[in-house]
Amino acid sequence: MGILEVKNLKLFVEDNQILNDISLNLEKNKIYAIVGPNGAGKSSLAFAIMGLDGYNQYRGDIIFKGKSINNISVSERAERGITLAWQEPARFEGLTVKKFIESAAAEKSDETAKTALEKVGMDPDEYINRAVDNGLSGGERKKVELASILAMEPELVLLDEPDSGIDVASLDRLFEGIKFLKEKGATVVLITHSATAHKQAEYAYLMCQGTIIDEGPIDEIGKYFEESCIPCDHKNAPEQKEGVDIGEGRTVVQSSKD
């Protein structure tokens, strides 16, 4: 069953075309990855789906649970079950971790906050009364933000670079939290250029220069993402070597960069 459909989405920011005729269809209760180099338009696509200021004057259609959400606000989209976690998590001076998690939780209780923290690998006794401010590292704030999403129980979760700033020891718990979202019935979209993060998905879309240039199961798209790149003039395109046939009539170009 489809939960989100994007049809022929075009986005211009200050007369620059950021998204070019994007179409995709996401099924309920699956984990997706949108991958590609920096500047490909991945985050802009997430911002448009969320309806953020500066990204809501797009052309095309965004359909959530069978209804167009083009003309509704960010808060209304959130009320319908869409949420976005930023690459750089927010700071809230004076607001405790407990209050932050409870603010949007489906069930507001100490137990909800504690369970959510445990799911992302944070000791509730250590963190629940801490402030969501500079006293927490960027990685800790990112895990607190994911804990708040777990407690929120949304239907569509957009995670912008979810593993950015997370130490290696915490990654497994972070990914467990993402899988728990799926277990609770959510559709999760990982916006990433990380090979580690994209492997958590089941299906991927490959973006470059504001266009989806390929899609498929994660192991198939991983051939592009981890080892090679389709030739293009993107400013972040890797140095290229001789083309390699990967089957089914498709050729990619090996990268000389890691």
C-alpha positions, 0 to 999 in steps of 0.5 A: 500500500502506497503512503507517499507519492511524489509526481513530477516535482519541480522546485526553484529557489531564487530562480535556480532549479533545485529539483527537476521532475522528481517522481517516486512512490513509497510503500507503507512500512518500508525503509528507503534511502535517497542517496547521491553526492552533496548538492544532489538535491536530497535534503531539498526533496525532504524539505519540500515533502515537509513543506518548509518555508522556501521549499513549499512553492514547488510545481507538481504534486505530493500525495500523502495517504491518498490526498494531496498535501500541496496547500497545507502547512508544516504543522498540518503535515506533522499532524497528519503523520509526517516528521523530519529530523534535521542533519544538525539537530536543534538546541533548546535552552532550558528544555529537558530531554524528558520534556522534549521527548514528551512534547510530541509523544503519542503517550506522555509519560516518564516510561515513554521517555525512558523507553525511547531513550533506551531504544537509541542507546541512551541511559535514561538515568543519565540523560532524562533530566539533562538540557537539550543544549550545548551540554549535549554533543551533536551526536547525543542531540541527534539520538535524543531527536530520534528518541522523540520521533520514536515516542511520537509514532509518526507514519512517515519519517524523513531522516536527513543524514541520520548517522552524521556526528554519531560515534561508531559505537553508537551506530548500531543502536541508532540503526536499531532505533530506525528499525524499531520505527518500521516495526511500529508501522512507520515508513522511513526515508534516509537522506544520505551519502553514507554507505553505512546508512544506506545499507539499512534501507530496503530500496533506494533512489539515486539522485544527482543534480536534482534528478532521480537517475536510478532506483532499485533494491539497495544492493543494486543501487549500492553498485553505483553508490559504493563503487562507481558513478554515472558520468555527469558534470556535477561539481562533486562527481568523482574522478572517473575511469573506464566504464564497466558493464554491470549487467542488464545493459547498464554501464557505470564508470569506476571512481578513482576516489574512495 
